[in-house]
Amino acid sequence: MQDRLVSMIRETSSSLPEDVLAALRAAARREARGGSAAVVLRTILDNCALAKRNGTPLCQDTGTLTFFVDERLRRRVTPALVRRAVACATECGFLRRNTIDAVTGRSCDDNCAEGAPVVHYVAGDGPARRVTLLLKGGGSENMSRQYSLPDAALGAGRDLAGVRACVLDAVQKIQGYGCAPGILGVCVGGDRATGYAVAKAQLLRPLDAAADAGGGGAELRRLEKALLREANALGIGPMGLGGKTTLLGVKVAARTRVPASFFVTVAYMCWACRRRTIEL
Amino acid sequence: MITLTYPFDEKAVRALKAGDAVSITGRLYTGRDKFHKFVADGGALPVDFTDGALYHCGPVCVRDGADGAWRVVAAGPTTSVRENPYEPAFIAASGVRLIVGKGGMDAATRAAMKRHGCVYVQAVGGAGALYAAAVRRVAGVSLLDEFGAAEAVWHFDVVDFRGVVAMDAHGRSLFAEVAEASARALAGLR
């Protein structure tokens, strides 16, 4: 079991999911040949092919590791087992020594500490019992943000038009700094903590619509499509050098709120959206 | 794609325009936070940057093999804005022609680039594997004991290291232009 987790970590760190690669290839076809957007996307695709061939990290920031484990696997996939797998993968060079004690500033050289890696036990359905791993780099995590409606500066009220204003403001402010083209996970409502958790969980959804079970109803689906189109019309482009592809996808979910609060939370994921699911 | 070969000629560098795709071959020296502070505090430049290139990068390098040679595992760019306070003086004092990094730099750095004939090349964030492969040889390393491996000044000999000129020696910055244009586009959507 530990070996399966170690190879899962290696594969996650060295190769992108097929839907993200397909979106990057489609973006490369859309951009003007020889322009900076096309050059950046070609570099990204070449980098992905090389990392996959070598089984080495595709980005040196191997990120925060978050495991989502089917709760029916709680006894087989324990936090201690996950930590051993992470320590082993670090020792093998599949992960950078990337975990810093926030008080002392010292490196936790095996990437393990209290709460690291992050392990969430989630409700499972159907016969398949799955473990999903998400690697998210610091450059993209630094770009995530949370709004509280109403927001006078944005002219954003407590409705979906207000949500749209927040998300487009976030895209414009982030520019290329989170390593664009990125993917947005958005949560409408919730408290501050659930907002971030739910927004980040949307990054697990596949980019191709046919395979995506969705995070909400038809209204949110329409919002996702409109936001993707409008964000890409801003012209920020890959790495912020201009172009048609600022985002690869937008995924929105909603949670209830209390009458006094209306949060809009935006989780930004870089193009290196490293996620993988295995069945046990 | 415009090929730039070390040593980088001032006239050729001044002729580059924002948006040009470039392929760099020759020597790149890495330098990031500790290096910039060291130089600003009066430390002597460990290498000659005249007509050279500075790469904002904290690579993962391992020493392997019987000969103890260094091998580069990942060498993508790090965010450049942290060096804004130091870069104009560094450009003036060093004779450097290319600054390579990600995210761009401020107006003061742009002005120094214009005055001294230097450009900013945007490398692709996250492409650590590809840039490591472009490093054909680690020719040496300076300030390793003082700064540690991630902050040391590495002497990389690279072949076909690709990027885009994002700030040129005419005072143009793609970052500034894209930020302004996207703000106008957003206002149009409201």
Interface residues (C-beta under 8 A of the other chain):
Chain A: G34 G35 S36 V39 V40 T43 I44 D46 N47 L50 A51 N54 T56 P57 L58 C59 Q60 D61 G93 R96 G137 G139 G155 A165 L168 D169 Q172 Q175 G176 Y177 C179 E230 A233 L234 G235 I236 G237 P238 M239 G240 L241 G242 C270 W271 A272
Chain B: M1 G19 A21 P59 V60 V62 V73 A74 A75 G76 T79 K102 G103 G104 Q122 V124 G125 G126 A127 G128 A129 L130 Y131 A133 R162 V164 A166 L174 F175 E177 V178 A179 A181 S182 A183 A185 L186 L189 R190
